[in-house]
Amino acid sequence: MTLGKTALKAQSDAVNAARRTLGHAHTFAALHATGKPLFQKVMRRPGSRPVLVRIIYPGVLLVCDPDTGAVLAQSEPGQPPVLASNFCSITEQDLTARIS
């Protein structure tokens, strides 16, 4: 092998090792993640009620009502500014009350 090919092989081996390590770390984190938020703090905004901001595994940002615990917004995993595609803050109970 030439020096160039040797360097490319070493780089490829290092990337593959990092990829395997990351996969093992992901599995480890998923097994040991608890219900405890990674981050939690009350956010106060002028003219609005305070809300509870939480980051939970696997990188989901939640915005909750601090009094009721209701989830007001939820992000896609690993994408804090992106609203989860399946998120709906209106419950069936809310809809029933609004229709009646």
SEFIZA-3560 file (N, C-alpha, C; in Angstrom, 3 decimals):
REM SEFIZA-3560
<numar><xx>0.828</xx><yy>-1.176</yy><zz>0.000</zz><atom>N</atom></numar>
<numar><xx>0.000</xx><yy>0.000</yy><zz>0.000</zz><atom>CA</atom></numar>
<numar><xx>0.879</xx><yy>1.250</yy><zz>0.000</zz><atom>C</atom></numar>
<numar><xx>0.407</xx><yy>2.257</yy><zz>-0.694</zz><atom>N</atom></numar>
<numar><xx>1.144</xx><yy>3.519</yy><zz>-0.700</zz><atom>CA</atom></numar>
<numar><xx>0.754</xx><yy>4.310</yy><zz>0.534</zz><atom>C</atom></numar>
<numar><xx>1.503</xx><yy>5.369</yy><zz>0.795</zz><atom>N</atom></numar>
<numar><xx>1.235</xx><yy>6.212</yy><zz>1.969</zz><atom>CA</atom></numar>
<numar><xx>-0.170</xx><yy>6.810</yy><zz>1.906</zz><atom>C</atom></numar>
<numar><xx>-0.594</xx><yy>7.244</yy><zz>0.720</zz><atom>N</atom></numar>
<numar><xx>-1.934</xx><yy>7.821</yy><zz>0.559</zz><atom>CA</atom></numar>
<numar><xx>-3.030</xx><yy>6.819</yy><zz>0.858</zz><atom>C</atom></numar>
<numar><xx>-2.857</xx><yy>5.611</yy><zz>0.329</zz><atom>N</atom></numar>
<numar><xx>-3.861</xx><yy>4.569</yy><zz>0.575</zz><atom>CA</atom></numar>
<numar><xx>-3.866</xx><yy>4.155</yy><zz>2.038</zz><atom>C</atom></numar>
<numar><xx>-2.695</xx><yy>4.130</yy><zz>2.663</zz><atom>N</atom></numar>
<numar><xx>-2.592</xx><yy>3.785</yy><zz>4.080</zz><atom>CA</atom></numar>
<numar><xx>-3.310</xx><yy>4.824</yy><zz>4.936</zz><atom>C</atom></numar>
<numar><xx>-3.129</xx><yy>6.087</yy><zz>4.598</zz><atom>N</atom></numar>
<numar><xx>-3.785</xx><yy>7.165</yy><zz>5.346</zz><atom>CA</atom></numar>
<numar><xx>-5.301</xx><yy>7.098</yy><zz>5.179</zz><atom>C</atom></numar>
<numar><xx>-5.754</xx><yy>6.844</yy><zz>3.951</zz><atom>N</atom></numar>
<numar><xx>-7.198</xx><yy>6.734</yy><zz>3.706</zz><atom>CA</atom></numar>
<numar><xx>-7.795</xx><yy>5.549</yy><zz>4.454</zz><atom>C</atom></numar>
<numar><xx>-7.072</xx><yy>4.424</yy><zz>4.477</zz><atom>N</atom></numar>
<numar><xx>-7.545</xx><yy>3.242</yy><zz>5.207</zz><atom>CA</atom></numar>
<numar><xx>-7.621</xx><yy>3.527</yy><zz>6.697</zz><atom>C</atom></numar>
<numar><xx>-6.604</xx><yy>4.205</yy><zz>7.238</zz><atom>N</atom></numar>
<numar><xx>-6.598</xx><yy>4.548</yy><zz>8.666</zz><atom>CA</atom></numar>
<numar><xx>-7.756</xx><yy>5.486</yy><zz>8.990</zz><atom>C</atom></numar>
<numar><xx>-8.012</xx><yy>6.452</yy><zz>8.100</zz><atom>N</atom></numar>
<numar><xx>-9.120</xx><yy>7.385</yy><zz>8.319</zz><atom>CA</atom></numar>
<numar><xx>-10.453</xx><yy>6.636</yy><zz>8.262</zz><atom>C</atom></numar>
<numar><xx>-10.610</xx><yy>5.754</yy><zz>7.307</zz><atom>N</atom></numar>
<numar><xx>-11.836</xx><yy>4.968</yy><zz>7.177</zz><atom>CA</atom></numar>
<numar><xx>-12.047</xx><yy>4.090</yy><zz>8.407</zz><atom>C</atom></numar>
<numar><xx>-10.986</xx><yy>3.453</yy><zz>8.888</zz><atom>N</atom></numar>
<numar><xx>-11.077</xx><yy>2.608</yy><zz>10.086</zz><atom>CA</atom></numar>
<numar><xx>-11.471</xx><yy>3.437</yy><zz>11.302</zz><atom>C</atom></numar>
<numar><xx>-10.914</xx><yy>4.644</yy><zz>11.413</zz><atom>N</atom></numar>
<numar><xx>-11.232</xx><yy>5.518</yy><zz>12.547</zz><atom>CA</atom></numar>
<numar><xx>-12.698</xx><yy>5.952</yy><zz>12.507</zz><atom>C</atom></numar>
<numar><xx>-13.201</xx><yy>6.286</yy><zz>11.327</zz><atom>N</atom></numar>
<numar><xx>-14.609</xx><yy>6.687</yy><zz>11.184</zz><atom>CA</atom></numar>
<numar><xx>-15.526</xx><yy>5.513</yy><zz>11.524</zz><atom>C</atom></numar>
<numar><xx>-15.186</xx><yy>4.324</yy><zz>11.053</zz><atom>N</atom></numar>
<numar><xx>-16.003</xx><yy>3.141</yy><zz>11.359</zz><atom>CA</atom></numar>
<numar><xx>-16.001</xx><yy>2.831</yy><zz>12.858</zz><atom>C</atom></numar>
<numar><xx>-14.845</xx><yy>2.989</yy><zz>13.505</zz><atom>N</atom></numar>
<numar><xx>-14.763</xx><yy>2.767</yy><zz>14.954</zz><atom>CA</atom></numar>
<numar><xx>-15.615</xx><yy>3.795</yy><zz>15.698</zz><atom>C</atom></numar>
<numar><xx>-15.559</xx><yy>5.045</yy><zz>15.255</zz><atom>N</atom></numar>
<numar><xx>-16.369</xx><yy>6.098</yy><zz>15.890</zz><atom>CA</atom></numar>
<numar><xx>-17.858</xx><yy>5.810</yy><zz>15.704</zz><atom>C</atom></numar>
<numar><xx>-18.238</xx><yy>5.347</yy><zz>14.522</zz><atom>N</atom></numar>
<numar><xx>-19.639</xx><yy>5.016</yy><zz>14.243</zz><atom>CA</atom></numar>
<numar><xx>-20.116</xx><yy>3.884</yy><zz>15.157</zz><atom>C</atom></numar>
<numar><xx>-19.290</xx><yy>2.842</yy><zz>15.326</zz><atom>N</atom></numar>
<numar><xx>-19.646</xx><yy>1.731</yy><zz>16.226</zz><atom>CA</atom></numar>
<numar><xx>-19.759</xx><yy>2.210</yy><zz>17.674</zz><atom>C</atom></numar>
<numar><xx>-18.799</xx><yy>3.031</yy><zz>18.094</zz><atom>N</atom></numar>
<numar><xx>-18.814</xx><yy>3.551</yy><zz>19.467</zz><atom>CA</atom></numar>
<numar><xx>-20.069</xx><yy>4.378</yy><zz>19.712</zz><atom>C</atom></numar>
<numar><xx>-20.430</xx><yy>5.217</yy><zz>18.738</zz><atom>N</atom></numar>
<numar><xx>-21.638</xx><yy>6.033</yy><zz>18.867</zz><atom>CA</atom></numar>
<numar><xx>-22.882</xx><yy>5.158</yy><zz>18.954</zz><atom>C</atom></numar>
<numar><xx>-22.931</xx><yy>4.094</yy><zz>18.172</zz><atom>N</atom></numar>
<numar><xx>-24.065</xx><yy>3.166</yy><zz>18.236</zz><atom>CA</atom></numar>
<numar><xx>-24.176</xx><yy>2.503</yy><zz>19.597</zz><atom>C</atom></numar>
<numar><xx>-23.043</xx><yy>2.079</yy><zz>20.155</zz><atom>N</atom></numar>
<numar><xx>-23.050</xx><yy>1.475</yy><zz>21.495</zz><atom>CA</atom></numar>
<numar><xx>-23.468</xx><yy>2.502</yy><zz>22.556</zz><atom>C</atom></numar>
<numar><xx>-22.979</xx><yy>3.721</yy><zz>22.421</zz><atom>N</atom></numar>
<numar><xx>-23.325</xx><yy>4.773</yy><zz>23.386</zz><atom>CA</atom></numar>
<numar><xx>-24.811</xx><yy>5.094</yy><zz>23.314</zz><atom>C</atom></numar>
<numar><xx>-25.375</xx><yy>5.103</yy><zz>22.105</zz><atom>N</atom></numar>
<numar><xx>-26.806</xx><yy>5.364</yy><zz>21.950</zz><atom>CA</atom></numar>
<numar><xx>-27.624</xx><yy>4.290</yy><zz>22.655</zz><atom>C</atom></numar>
<numar><xx>-27.266</xx><yy>3.039</yy><zz>22.448</zz><atom>N</atom></numar>
<numar><xx>-27.963</xx><yy>1.929</yy><zz>23.107</zz><atom>CA</atom></numar>
<numar><xx>-27.840</xx><yy>2.047</yy><zz>24.620</zz><atom>C</atom></numar>
<numar><xx>-26.640</xx><yy>2.352</yy><zz>25.096</zz><atom>N</atom></numar>
<numar><xx>-26.391</xx><yy>2.514</yy><zz>26.528</zz><atom>CA</atom></numar>
<numar><xx>-27.260</xx><yy>3.631</yy><zz>27.099</zz><atom>C</atom></numar>
<numar><xx>-27.289</xx><yy>4.779</yy><zz>26.427</zz><atom>N</atom></numar>
<numar><xx>-28.083</xx><yy>5.912</yy><zz>26.906</zz><atom>CA</atom></numar>
<numar><xx>-29.568</xx><yy>5.569</yy><zz>26.934</zz><atom>C</atom></numar>
<numar><xx>-30.044</xx><yy>4.895</yy><zz>25.899</zz><atom>N</atom></numar>
<numar><xx>-31.459</xx><yy>4.523</yy><zz>25.852</zz><atom>CA</atom></numar>
<numar><xx>-31.824</xx><yy>3.564</yy><zz>26.985</zz><atom>C</atom></numar>
<numar><xx>-30.924</xx><yy>2.663</yy><zz>27.321</zz><atom>N</atom></numar>
<numar><xx>-31.191</xx><yy>1.712</yy><zz>28.398</zz><atom>CA</atom></numar>
<numar><xx>-31.173</xx><yy>2.373</yy><zz>29.773</zz><atom>C</atom></numar>
<numar><xx>-30.346</xx><yy>3.387</yy><zz>29.927</zz><atom>N</atom></numar>
<numar><xx>-30.161</xx><yy>3.991</yy><zz>31.246</zz><atom>CA</atom></numar>
<numar><xx>-30.834</xx><yy>5.344</yy><zz>31.420</zz><atom>C</atom></numar>
<numar><xx>-31.486</xx><yy>5.835</yy><zz>30.385</zz><atom>N</atom></numar>
<numar><xx>-32.195</xx><yy>7.113</yy><zz>30.504</zz><atom>CA</atom></numar>
<numar><xx>-33.360</xx><yy>6.933</yy><zz>31.470</zz><atom>C</atom></numar>
<numar><xx>-33.557</xx><yy>7.907</yy><zz>32.302</zz><atom>N</atom></numar>
<numar><xx>-34.662</xx><yy>7.855</yy><zz>33.263</zz><atom>CA</atom></numar>
<numar><xx>-35.724</xx><yy>8.855</yy><zz>32.851</zz><atom>C</atom></numar>
<numar><xx>-36.791</xx><yy>8.892</yy><zz>33.588</zz><atom>N</atom></numar>
<numar><xx>-37.846</xx><yy>9.859</yy><zz>33.331</zz><atom>CA</atom></numar>
<numar><xx>-37.460</xx><yy>11.262</yy><zz>33.769</zz><atom>C</atom></numar>
<numar><xx>-36.340</xx><yy>11.372</yy><zz>34.448</zz><atom>N</atom></numar>
<numar><xx>-35.894</xx><yy>12.676</yy><zz>34.936</zz><atom>CA</atom></numar>
<numar><xx>-35.428</xx><yy>13.541</yy><zz>33.763</zz><atom>C</atom></numar>
<numar><xx>-35.916</xx><yy>14.795</yy><zz>33.663</zz><atom>N</atom></numar>
<numar><xx>-35.487</xx><yy>15.673</yy><zz>32.570</zz><atom>CA</atom></numar>
<numar><xx>-33.988</xx><yy>15.952</yy><zz>32.624</zz><atom>C</atom></numar>
<numar><xx>-33.387</xx><yy>16.114</yy><zz>31.447</zz><atom>N</atom></numar>
<numar><xx>-31.986</xx><yy>16.510</yy><zz>31.360</zz><atom>CA</atom></numar>
<numar><xx>-31.838</xx><yy>17.981</yy><zz>31.722</zz><atom>C</atom></numar>
<numar><xx>-32.901</xx><yy>18.758</yy><zz>31.471</zz><atom>N</atom></numar>
<numar><xx>-32.943</xx><yy>20.194</yy><zz>31.772</zz><atom>CA</atom></numar>
<numar><xx>-34.375</xx><yy>20.546</yy><zz>32.105</zz><atom>C</atom></numar>
<numar><xx>-34.552</xx><yy>21.420</yy><zz>33.077</zz><atom>N</atom></numar>
<numar><xx>-35.900</xx><yy>21.886</yy><zz>33.423</zz><atom>CA</atom></numar>
<numar><xx>-35.796</xx><yy>23.252</yy><zz>34.064</zz><atom>C</atom></numar>
<numar><xx>-36.569</xx><yy>24.198</yy><zz>33.556</zz><atom>N</atom></numar>
<numar><xx>-36.559</xx><yy>25.547</yy><zz>34.114</zz><atom>CA</atom></numar>
<numar><xx>-37.841</xx><yy>26.256</yy><zz>33.722</zz><atom>C</atom></numar>
<numar><xx>-38.321</xx><yy>27.123</yy><zz>34.606</zz><atom>N</atom></numar>
<numar><xx>-39.511</xx><yy>27.924</yy><zz>34.313</zz><atom>CA</atom></numar>
<numar><xx>-39.091</xx><yy>29.096</yy><zz>33.434</zz><atom>C</atom></numar>
<numar><xx>-39.826</xx><yy>29.295</yy><zz>32.336</zz><atom>N</atom></numar>
<numar><xx>-39.576</xx><yy>30.417</yy><zz>31.440</zz><atom>CA</atom></numar>
<numar><xx>-40.673</xx><yy>31.450</yy><zz>31.660</zz><atom>C</atom></numar>
<numar><xx>-40.256</xx><yy>32.640</yy><zz>31.971</zz><atom>N</atom></numar>
<numar><xx>-41.194</xx><yy>33.746</yy><zz>32.174</zz><atom>CA</atom></numar>
<numar><xx>-41.066</xx><yy>34.710</yy><zz>31.005</zz><atom>C</atom></numar>
<numar><xx>-42.211</xx><yy>35.037</yy><zz>30.410</zz><atom>N</atom></numar>
<numar><xx>-42.228</xx><yy>35.955</yy><zz>29.277</zz><atom>CA</atom></numar>
<numar><xx>-43.141</xx><yy>37.119</yy><zz>29.607</zz><atom>C</atom></numar>
<numar><xx>-42.741</xx><yy>38.339</yy><zz>29.261</zz><atom>N</atom></numar>
<numar><xx>-43.593</xx><yy>39.502</yy><zz>29.546</zz><atom>CA</atom></numar>
<numar><xx>-44.962</xx><yy>39.345</yy><zz>28.893</zz><atom>C</atom></numar>
<numar><xx>-46.005</xx><yy>39.568</yy><zz>29.672</zz><atom>N</atom></numar>
<numar><xx>-47.359</xx><yy>39.508</yy><zz>29.151</zz><atom>CA</atom></numar>
<numar><xx>-47.920</xx><yy>38.112</yy><zz>28.973</zz><atom>C</atom></numar>
<numar><xx>-47.184</xx><yy>37.086</yy><zz>29.386</zz><atom>N</atom></numar>
<numar><xx>-47.660</xx><yy>35.707</yy><zz>29.252</zz><atom>CA</atom></numar>
<numar><xx>-47.474</xx><yy>34.962</yy><zz>30.570</zz><atom>C</atom></numar>
<numar><xx>-48.229</xx><yy>33.901</yy><zz>30.716</zz><atom>N</atom></numar>
<numar><xx>-48.060</xx><yy>33.057</yy><zz>31.902</zz><atom>CA</atom></numar>
<numar><xx>-46.735</xx><yy>32.318</yy><zz>31.810</zz><atom>C</atom></numar>
<numar><xx>-46.126</xx><yy>32.033</yy><zz>32.954</zz><atom>N</atom></numar>
<numar><xx>-44.890</xx><yy>31.239</yy><zz>32.920</zz><atom>CA</atom></numar>
<numar><xx>-45.180</xx><yy>29.830</yy><zz>32.401</zz><atom>C</atom></numar>
<numar><xx>-44.182</xx><yy>29.239</yy><zz>31.757</zz><atom>N</atom></numar>
<numar><xx>-44.287</xx><yy>27.863</yy><zz>31.290</zz><atom>CA</atom></numar>
<numar><xx>-43.048</xx><yy>27.112</yy><zz>31.751</zz><atom>C</atom></numar>
<numar><xx>-43.180</xx><yy>25.799</yy><zz>31.856</zz><atom>N</atom></numar>
<numar><xx>-42.074</xx><yy>24.945</yy><zz>32.263</zz><atom>CA</atom></numar>
<numar><xx>-41.433</xx><yy>24.368</yy><zz>31.004</zz><atom>C</atom></numar>
<numar><xx>-40.130</xx><yy>24.588</yy><zz>30.856</zz><atom>N</atom></numar>
<numar><xx>-39.397</xx><yy>24.094</yy><zz>29.691</zz><atom>CA</atom></numar>
<numar><xx>-38.551</xx><yy>22.915</yy><zz>30.145</zz><atom>C</atom></numar>
<numar><xx>-38.690</xx><yy>21.791</yy><zz>29.436</zz><atom>N</atom></numar>
<numar><xx>-37.943</xx><yy>20.572</yy><zz>29.776</zz><atom>CA</atom></numar>
<numar><xx>-37.286</xx><yy>20.009</yy><zz>28.524</zz><atom>C</atom></numar>
<numar><xx>-36.116</xx><yy>19.428</yy><zz>28.713</zz><atom>N</atom></numar>
<numar><xx>-35.491</xx><yy>18.623</yy><zz>27.662</zz><atom>CA</atom></numar>
<numar><xx>-35.370</xx><yy>17.218</yy><zz>28.226</zz><atom>C</atom></numar>
<numar><xx>-35.944</xx><yy>16.257</yy><zz>27.514</zz><atom>N</atom></numar>
<numar><xx>-35.922</xx><yy>14.862</yy><zz>27.944</zz><atom>CA</atom></numar>
<numar><xx>-35.229</xx><yy>14.025</yy><zz>26.878</zz><atom>C</atom></numar>
<numar><xx>-34.764</xx><yy>12.838</yy><zz>27.275</zz><atom>N</atom></numar>
<numar><xx>-34.155</xx><yy>11.924</yy><zz>26.322</zz><atom>CA</atom></numar>
<numar><xx>-35.225</xx><yy>11.487</yy><zz>25.342</zz><atom>C</atom></numar>
<numar><xx>-35.014</xx><yy>11.430</yy><zz>24.078</zz><atom>N</atom></numar>
<numar><xx>-33.793</xx><yy>11.600</yy><zz>23.298</zz><atom>CA</atom></numar>
<numar><xx>-33.697</xx><yy>12.979</yy><zz>22.653</zz><atom>C</atom></numar>
<numar><xx>-33.590</xx><yy>14.013</yy><zz>23.451</zz><atom>N</atom></numar>
<numar><xx>-33.447</xx><yy>15.361</yy><zz>22.911</zz><atom>CA</atom></numar>
<numar><xx>-34.752</xx><yy>15.990</yy><zz>22.491</zz><atom>C</atom></numar>
<numar><xx>-35.814</xx><yy>15.702</yy><zz>23.235</zz><atom>N</atom></numar>
<numar><xx>-37.130</xx><yy>16.275</yy><zz>22.959</zz><atom>CA</atom></numar>
<numar><xx>-37.334</xx><yy>17.477</yy><zz>23.874</zz><atom>C</atom></numar>
<numar><xx>-37.707</xx><yy>18.606</yy><zz>23.281</zz><atom>N</atom></numar>
<numar><xx>-38.017</xx><yy>19.817</yy><zz>24.036</zz><atom>CA</atom></numar>
<numar><xx>-39.515</xx><yy>19.837</yy><zz>24.308</zz><atom>C</atom></numar>
<numar><xx>-39.877</xx><yy>19.951</yy><zz>25.583</zz><atom>N</atom></numar>
<numar><xx>-41.280</xx><yy>20.023</yy><zz>25.982</zz><atom>CA</atom></numar>
<numar><xx>-41.547</xx><yy>21.378</yy><zz>26.620</zz><atom>C</atom></numar>
<numar><xx>-42.702</xx><yy>21.942</yy><zz>26.334</zz><atom>N</atom></numar>
<numar><xx>-43.167</xx><yy>23.147</yy><zz>27.004</zz><atom>CA</atom></numar>
<numar><xx>-44.456</xx><yy>22.754</yy><zz>27.704</zz><atom>C</atom></numar>
<numar><xx>-44.489</xx><yy>22.923</yy><zz>29.040</zz><atom>N</atom></numar>
<numar><xx>-45.622</xx><yy>22.439</yy><zz>29.834</zz><atom>CA</atom></numar>
<numar><xx>-46.229</xx><yy>23.552</yy><zz>30.666</zz><atom>C</atom></numar>
<numar><xx>-47.504</xx><yy>23.381</yy><zz>30.981</zz><atom>N</atom></numar>
<numar><xx>-48.171</xx><yy>24.262</yy><zz>31.926</zz><atom>CA</atom></numar>
<numar><xx>-47.685</xx><yy>23.856</yy><zz>33.315</zz><atom>C</atom></numar>
<numar><xx>-47.078</xx><yy>24.787</yy><zz>34.085</zz><atom>N</atom></numar>
<numar><xx>-46.532</xx><yy>24.397</yy><zz>35.384</zz><atom>CA</atom></numar>
<numar><xx>-47.602</xx><yy>24.005</yy><zz>36.407</zz><atom>C</atom></numar>
<numar><xx>-48.835</xx><yy>24.457</yy><zz>36.204</zz><atom>N</atom></numar>
<numar><xx>-49.904</xx><yy>24.140</yy><zz>37.154</zz><atom>CA</atom></numar>
<numar><xx>-50.537</xx><yy>22.776</yy><zz>36.878</zz><atom>C</atom></numar>
<numar><xx>-50.783</xx><yy>22.480</yy><zz>35.608</zz><atom>N</atom></numar>
<numar><xx>-51.493</xx><yy>21.246</yy><zz>35.265</zz><atom>CA</atom></numar>
<numar><xx>-50.575</xx><yy>20.152</yy><zz>34.726</zz><atom>C</atom></numar>
<numar><xx>-49.401</xx><yy>20.537</yy><zz>34.250</zz><atom>N</atom></numar>
<numar><xx>-48.495</xx><yy>19.574</yy><zz>33.632</zz><atom>CA</atom></numar>
<numar><xx>-48.839</xx><yy>19.285</yy><zz>32.184</zz><atom>C</atom></numar>
<numar><xx>-49.886</xx><yy>19.926</yy><zz>31.657</zz><atom>N</atom></numar>
<numar><xx>-50.288</xx><yy>19.702</yy><zz>30.271</zz><atom>CA</atom></numar>
<numar><xx>-49.163</xx><yy>20.121</yy><zz>29.331</zz><atom>C</atom></numar>
<numar><xx>-48.925</xx><yy>19.312</yy><zz>28.319</zz><atom>N</atom></numar>
<numar><xx>-47.888</xx><yy>19.612</yy><zz>27.329</zz><atom>CA</atom></numar>
<numar><xx>-48.465</xx><yy>20.593</yy><zz>26.315</zz><atom>C</atom></numar>
<numar><xx>-47.848</xx><yy>21.774</yy><zz>26.231</zz><atom>N</atom></numar>
<numar><xx>-48.312</xx><yy>22.825</yy><zz>25.342</zz><atom>CA</atom></numar>
<numar><xx>-47.616</xx><yy>22.775</yy><zz>23.981</zz><atom>C</atom></numar>
<numar><xx>-46.410</xx><yy>22.225</yy><zz>23.951</zz><atom>N</atom></numar>
<numar><xx>-45.652</xx><yy>22.070</yy><zz>22.700</zz><atom>CA</atom></numar>
<numar><xx>-44.611</xx><yy>20.979</yy><zz>22.909</zz><atom>C</atom></numar>
<numar><xx>-44.288</xx><yy>20.276</yy><zz>21.830</zz><atom>N</atom></numar>
<numar><xx>-43.295</xx><yy>19.195</yy><zz>21.888</zz><atom>CA</atom></numar>
<numar><xx>-42.534</xx><yy>19.172</yy><zz>20.577</zz><atom>C</atom></numar>
<numar><xx>-41.208</xx><yy>19.063</yy><zz>20.683</zz><atom>N</atom></numar>
<numar><xx>-40.368</xx><yy>19.064</yy><zz>19.481</zz><atom>CA</atom></numar>
<numar><xx>-40.142</xx><yy>17.656</yy><zz>18.952</zz><atom>C</atom></numar>
<numar><xx>-39.623</xx><yy>17.613</yy><zz>17.742</zz><atom>N</atom></numar>
<numar><xx>-39.128</xx><yy>16.360</yy><zz>17.179</zz><atom>CA</atom></numar>
<numar><xx>-37.860</xx><yy>15.993</yy><zz>17.954</zz><atom>C</atom></numar>
<numar><xx>-37.572</xx><yy>14.711</yy><zz>18.151</zz><atom>N</atom></numar>
<numar><xx>-36.339</xx><yy>14.327</yy><zz>18.842</zz><atom>CA</atom></numar>
<numar><xx>-35.101</xx><yy>14.888</yy><zz>18.140</zz><atom>C</atom></numar>
<numar><xx>-34.253</xx><yy>15.542</yy><zz>18.924</zz><atom>N</atom></numar>
<numar><xx>-33.013</xx><yy>16.095</yy><zz>18.391</zz><atom>CA</atom></numar>
<numar><xx>-33.180</xx><yy>17.353</yy><zz>17.571</zz><atom>C</atom></numar>
<numar><xx>-34.397</xx><yy>17.869</yy><zz>17.471</zz><atom>N</atom></numar>
<numar><xx>-34.671</xx><yy>19.081</yy><zz>16.700</zz><atom>CA</atom></numar>
<numar><xx>-35.521</xx><yy>20.030</yy><zz>17.536</zz><atom>C</atom></numar>
<numar><xx>-34.930</xx><yy>20.654</yy><zz>18.561</zz><atom>N</atom></numar>
<numar><xx>-35.707</xx><yy>21.478</yy><zz>19.492</zz><atom>CA</atom></numar>
<numar><xx>-36.615</xx><yy>22.538</yy><zz>18.867</zz><atom>C</atom></numar>
<numar><xx>-36.233</xx><yy>23.208</yy><zz>17.773</zz><atom>N</atom></numar>
<numar><xx>-37.139</xx><yy>24.227</yy><zz>17.245</zz><atom>CA</atom></numar>
<numar><xx>-38.238</xx><yy>23.689</yy><zz>16.327</zz><atom>C</atom></numar>
<numar><xx>-38.260</xx><yy>22.383</yy><zz>16.078</zz><atom>N</atom></numar>
<numar><xx>-39.229</xx><yy>21.805</yy><zz>15.134</zz><atom>CA</atom></numar>
<numar><xx>-40.361</xx><yy>21.123</yy><zz>15.904</zz><atom>C</atom></numar>
<numar><xx>-41.590</xx><yy>21.617</yy><zz>15.697</zz><atom>N</atom></numar>
<numar><xx>-42.753</xx><yy>21.025</yy><zz>16.355</zz><atom>CA</atom></numar>
<numar><xx>-42.936</xx><yy>19.590</yy><zz>15.881</zz><atom>C</atom></numar>
<numar><xx>-43.169</xx><yy>18.678</yy><zz>16.825</zz><atom>N</atom></numar>
<numar><xx>-43.368</xx><yy>17.261</yy><zz>16.489</zz><atom>CA</atom></numar>
<numar><xx>-44.533</xx><yy>17.126</yy><zz>15.514</zz><atom>C</atom></numar>
<numar><xx>-44.338</xx><yy>16.329</yy><zz>14.486</zz><atom>N</atom></numar>
<numar><xx>-45.354</xx><yy>16.197</yy><zz>13.437</zz><atom>CA</atom></numar>
<numar><xx>-46.662</xx><yy>15.606</yy><zz>13.964</zz><atom>C</atom></numar>
<numar><xx>-46.591</xx><yy>14.815</yy><zz>15.018</zz><atom>N</atom></numar>
<numar><xx>-47.800</xx><yy>14.187</yy><zz>15.569</zz><atom>CA</atom></numar>
<numar><xx>-48.354</xx><yy>14.945</yy><zz>16.771</zz><atom>C</atom></numar>
<numar><xx>-47.842</xx><yy>16.167</yy><zz>17.035</zz><atom>N</atom></numar>
<numar><xx>-48.265</xx><yy>16.889</yy><zz>18.231</zz><atom>CA</atom></numar>
<numar><xx>-49.616</xx><yy>17.566</yy><zz>18.022</zz><atom>C</atom></numar>
<numar><xx>-50.471</xx><yy>17.421</yy><zz>19.012</zz><atom>N</atom></numar>
<numar><xx>-51.753</xx><yy>18.116</yy><zz>19.040</zz><atom>CA</atom></numar>
<numar><xx>-52.038</xx><yy>18.459</yy><zz>20.496</zz><atom>C</atom></numar>
<numar><xx>-52.152</xx><yy>19.751</yy><zz>20.792</zz><atom>N</atom></numar>
<numar><xx>-52.349</xx><yy>20.152</yy><zz>22.180</zz><atom>CA</atom></numar>
<numar><xx>-53.809</xx><yy>20.080</yy><zz>22.610</zz><atom>C</atom></numar>
<numar><xx>-54.705</xx><yy>19.829</yy><zz>21.673</zz><atom>N</atom></numar>
<numar><xx>-56.128</xx><yy>19.736</yy><zz>22.010</zz><atom>CA</atom></numar>
<numar><xx>-56.475</xx><yy>18.275</yy><zz>22.252</zz><atom>C</atom></numar>
<numar><xx>-57.018</xx><yy>17.996</yy><zz>23.426</zz><atom>N</atom></numar>
<numar><xx>-57.407</xx><yy>16.623</yy><zz>23.763</zz><atom>CA</atom></numar>
<numar><xx>-58.848</xx><yy>16.365</yy><zz>23.314</zz><atom>C</atom></numar>
<numar><xx>-59.213</xx><yy>15.108</yy><zz>23.299</zz><atom>N</atom></numar>
<numar><xx>-60.603</xx><yy>14.749</yy><zz>22.948</zz><atom>CA</atom></numar>
<numar><xx>-61.572</xx><yy>15.395</yy><zz>23.926</zz><atom>C</atom></numar>
<numar><xx>-61.178</xx><yy>15.485</yy><zz>25.190</zz><atom>N</atom></numar>
<numar><xx>-62.006</xx><yy>16.117</yy><zz>26.214</zz><atom>CA</atom></numar>
<numar><xx>-62.207</xx><yy>17.601</yy><zz>25.894</zz><atom>C</atom></numar>
<numar><xx>-61.126</xx><yy>18.286</yy><zz>25.472</zz><atom>N</atom></numar>
<numar><xx>-61.225</xx><yy>19.697</yy><zz>25.091</zz><atom>CA</atom></numar>
<numar><xx>-62.201</xx><yy>19.880</yy><zz>23.931</zz><atom>C</atom></numar>
<numar><xx>-62.090</xx><yy>19.003</yy><zz>22.924</zz><atom>N</atom></numar>
<numar><xx>-62.962</xx><yy>19.113</yy><zz>21.761</zz><atom>CA</atom></numar>
<numar><xx>-64.426</xx><yy>18.907</yy><zz>22.141</zz><atom>C</atom></numar>
<numar><xx>-64.690</xx><yy>17.923</yy><zz>22.974</zz><atom>N</atom></numar>
<numar><xx>-66.045</xx><yy>17.647</yy><zz>23.409</zz><atom>CA</atom></numar>
<numar><xx>-66.629</xx><yy>18.853</yy><zz>24.136</zz><atom>C</atom></numar>
<numar><xx>-65.826</xx><yy>19.468</yy><zz>25.001</zz><atom>N</atom></numar>
<numar><xx>-66.300</xx><yy>20.637</yy><zz>25.741</zz><atom>CA</atom></numar>
<numar><xx>-66.558</xx><yy>21.818</yy><zz>24.815</zz><atom>C</atom></numar>
<numar><xx>-65.773</xx><yy>21.978</yy><zz>23.768</zz><atom>N</atom></numar>
<numar><xx>-65.935</xx><yy>23.105</yy><zz>22.849</zz><atom>CA</atom></numar>
<numar><xx>-67.120</xx><yy>22.910</yy><zz>21.912</zz><atom>C</atom></numar>
<numar><xx>-67.404</xx><yy>21.655</yy><zz>21.559</zz><atom>N</atom></numar>
<numar><xx>-68.510</xx><yy>21.362</yy><zz>20.646</zz><atom>CA</atom></numar>
<numar><xx>-69.838</xx><yy>21.467</yy><zz>21.374</zz><atom>C</atom></numar>
<numar><xx>-69.862</xx><yy>21.081</yy><zz>22.629</zz><atom>N</atom></numar>
<numar><xx>-71.125</xx><yy>21.058</yy><zz>23.408</zz><atom>CA</atom></numar>
<numar><xx>-71.639</xx><yy>22.427</yy><zz>23.690</zz><atom>C</atom></numar>
//
